Amino acid sequence: MKAIKKIGFFSALILPLLLVLGYYLGGGWMFSIHVFSFILVPLLDYLVKKDKSNVPKEAVSRIMKIRFYRWITYGWVYVQLALLGWCFYVVALHPLSWIEWIALISGTALVTGGIGITVAHELGHKTSIWQQSYAKILLLTVGYMHFLIEHNRGHHVRVATPEDPATSRQGESFYAFWPRSVFGGYFSACKLEAARLKKRRKNTINLNNQMIAFTFCPILFIAIILLVFYLLYGGWFWELPLFYTSQALLAFTLLELVNYIEHYGMERRKLSNGNYEKVTPLHSWNASHVVSNFLLFQLQRHSDHHAYAYKPYQVLNHYDESPQLPAGYSAMLLVALIPPLWFRIMDTRLDKWRARQFHR
């Protein structure tokens, strides 16, 4: 069983493989990554029994130290960079129809946003310089580097409160949530970084402000790509910034969709001293569907992640008492795009959770 679980985490590689094969096979095959992600994965999640098993407490420390689980996340960084380089080559040097553009951009976003940001999220919680650097590289490829600041220092502190832009409210559609989370998250990261510098008695406008680098590095990145292609192929390819910007927009929109479903309607009680209660596994939606959890490095065990952010993905627990999503993320992402259907499915569950939460 342990070997099967290790192999399962390689399933994320299916997505870039399908994207590349789909392009070369052409036609409808270009959408094979979409069919896999939004039809086959939800179907398999439905057919395969949920995995509610947890790593035994006495084995947690040992499994946390197994290098395999770190190496597979490190390896993903190189896979994503190689895939993005291939995509740049394709869009710059091969004529594409509008439908091929749509397929390639959205398919790439499923890789960079669906898997890449998930891995960046995992690595961004770690303290080593290598893991932090890998997280920044992955977020650079989707133009969302400020996520490191806002997620770790903002979202994890304010989750399930009105102060958190990444916690969706009951009755709020994803389309209303998106601008609040995207722009609110960026400006929150600016404030958090300014507060960090002020605490160190440093001016906000200086090279120590990470937000300056995080804002301009994506621009510098695509400028370098343009220059490299000019030197190699003798032309300024407008397709490169168009492709980079488009897939980045879709990638971080996918991230925000995940944020939306992970915390929809969650609230922490305010205590008599004015503070909010401690974050527990009760304050995030959980999903223990096997196939999608392999693809997403157990991100769907989100309840445990928020309660114990230091834990690596391989030892995250399932909690029966956590609010449970009716399906894995692959299915719920589609549902969230249709607000009436989302509210119909989720609000009844949320009301039951709220009744338990505020009458404890």
Summary of the structure (lengths in Angstrom):
residues: 360
radius of gyration: 20.6
end to end distance: 37.9
largest distance: 68.2
contacts: 1140
relative contact order: 0.13
helix: 69%
strand: 1%
